[in-house]
């Protein structure tokens, strides 16, 4: 099977580099600041490590990614050509948020990926100066992915799979779908709380501030705007 379209058109030639399966998501992870192989893999957990290695090598060959030795490990980063993909990847995300975002199947829900996304985009300046430890419990996650701890201290957010043994600020009990929909902009926290699909236990002030601390996906504003549109793209309200 040919790996090229056999056309001089730069759309075709660009697609040969960017549009292989998983490649846009690898670029997304690099744009989000992941540098180490394990961090990249956490952002694409259903991609095999061998395929991730293959895709990184191919992007390196095309001058999109550079690889630098840092001690005994490799750091991956985007070249100028790779950074130029940022508006394309963001535009694709906003397009998906507007036209496809709310059609999540059960097999597209992933507690680990959700928590990883929330960790890296948490609104750190909104957190108090004192340490914050939030324990997330997912009622319906896959085995081994039901308990997470988000620790924010000294301006750094850390995500733990094992109990860090710290005093808890809040406990968030949720279904994966409900918290994903809040994060993506399909629902408000208030709606999910009222339906009991999310429950937040802890001090009243901290529980109220939680949603300001966590923020939302970069594409949530587009998703929220799309939720006010009919399927034909017209406003659903007078």
N, C-alpha and C positions, 0 to 999 in steps of 0.2 A: 504494500500500500504506500502510495506517495505521501511524503510529509509536507509537500508544498502544493500550492494551488496552481503553479505554473503560469502565473500572470505577473506582468510588470507593474500592475496597479499597486500603489503603496498601501491601500487598504488591505489588499490580499497579503502583501508582504509583512505588514505590521501584524495582521491576524495570525500569521504563521508563528510569530514570536509570542504573542500575548494570549492567544485564544485556545491553547492546548488545555485539556482538562486539568484543573487545580492551579494552573499558572496565575490567573488573576487573583486568586486567594493568597498565593505566596507573595505576590507583589503587594497586596493589601496589608499583609502582616509586616512587611518591610517598611511600608509607608507609615504604619502605626508605631514603628520604633523598635520592633523585635530585631535582635541582632544575632543571638546565639541559636544554634540549631534546635535545641530543646524548646526554646521559647517560640520559635517559628512553628514547631510541630504542635505545641499547645493550641495554637490558633487554627490549625487544620488537623484535628485529632483523628479524623477518619481517613486521612491520607497515610499511606505506608511510608516508613522512614526511607526505604530504598527509592520510592518514587519522588519523595521530597528532595533527596540528594540529586536525583537525575534532573529534576526541574531547575534546581539551583545551578547546576553545572551548565545547563543549556542557557539560562539567563546570563550566566557569566560569559559564555562564549559569544553571546550577542552584545556584550558590553552594557547590559542593564544592571548587573550586580557585580560588586567587587568582594573579594574574600581576603581578609587580613588575619595573619596569625597573631593571637594575643596569648602569650604563654603557650600552653599546650592545647588550646582550643582555637577555633576559627570564629571570627566576627564577620557577619555578612551585612552589607549595606548597599544602598542604591547609588549608582553613578548619576551623573547629570541626566543621562538618557532615561534612567529609571525614575528619577524624581520628576521628570517631565510627564510621566504617566499619572501623576496625582490627580489632575483635573479629569482625566478619562475615567479612573477608578471611582472617584467621587461622583461623577455624572452617572455612571452605571448604578451606583448605590442609590442615588436619588431617584433615578428612573424606576428601579425596582421597588423603592419605598412608595412611589406614587401609584404604580400600576399593578404590582404583584405582591407587595409586602404583607397583606393580611391573609394570604392563602397558605398558612402554615399547616403542613401535615404532621402527624404525630412523630413520624420518623425524622423530621427536621428539627425537632426540639432536642436540645443538648445542654444539660445543666453545666457541664464543664466549660463549654465554649461561652455560655452566657456569663458565668462568673469571671472568666478570663477577660472578656470584653468589658465588664463592669469594673474590674480592677484597674485596667489601664486607662479608662476614661473617667474614673471617679474625679469629682470636682475637689481636688485637694485643698485649694484655698478656702473652701467653704467649711472644712472640718475645724473643730475647735483645736486649741493648742495642746490640750491633754490627749493622751492616747485613746483611740476608739477601736473597740473590738466588736464586730458584728458577726453573729453566728447565723448562717443560713441553713435551713432544713428544708429539703425538697421532699414532699410526700410521695411523689410519683417518679422520681429519678431512677436511673439504672443503679443496680447494686454497686456500691463503691463510690457513687457520686451524689449521695444524699446529704452529706454534711460538709460544710465549707466554713472557713473563718476568714473574714476580711479584716486585716489589722492595719490601721493608719496611724502612723507615729512619726514625728519629726519630718513631716512633709513627704513621706514615702508610704505607698500602699503595698501591702504584701498579702498574697493569697495562700492560705494553708489548707491542706487536706486533712491534717492531723490537728487535734486540739492543742493550741499553743499554751494552754494552761494559764491564760490571762483572765482577769475579771471582765465579764461581758458587759458591753454597753447596751446592746439590743439583741434580741433573737427574732429572726424573720422566718416564719413558717409559711411556705407557699407551694403551689403547684408550679411546675416548670413552665407550663403554658402561661399562667397568669403573670408571673414575673417577666417572662419574655415579652409578652404583649405590652406590659407597662414600659419596659425598657425600649421597645421598638416604637412606641408612640401610638399603638392601637387602642390602648385603654388608659384611663387615668388611675393613679394609685387609689384615689377615693372610691372609685367604682369597684376595684378589686378587693378593697378592704370591706366595703359594705356587703359584698357577696360572700365574704369569708374565704375567698380563694387565697387571700394573703392575710396573715395575722402578724402584727408587730408587738412584741412584748418588751417592756423596758420603761424608763422614765418618759413621761408624757412629752416633755420638750424635745428629747432626743428622737422619739418616734416621729414627731412632727418634722424635725429637721432632716430625717433620713433621706427623703426624696430630693432635697436640695443638695445633700452631700453626694448622693449617687449620680444625679443628673440622668441623662438619657443617651441613647445612641445618637451619633452625629446625624443620622437620617430621620430621627423621630419627628422633627418639625415638618418635614415633607410628608411623612406618614399621617400626621395629625391633620394637615391641610387636605390630604387626599381623602381622609375619612369624612370630610364635609362635602365630597363630590359624589354625584350619582355615577353609575357605571358608564354613562355617556360623557362624563367629564364636566357636567353642569352642576351648579350648586344644588345640593339636596334640600336646602332650606330656603324659604322666601327671602 
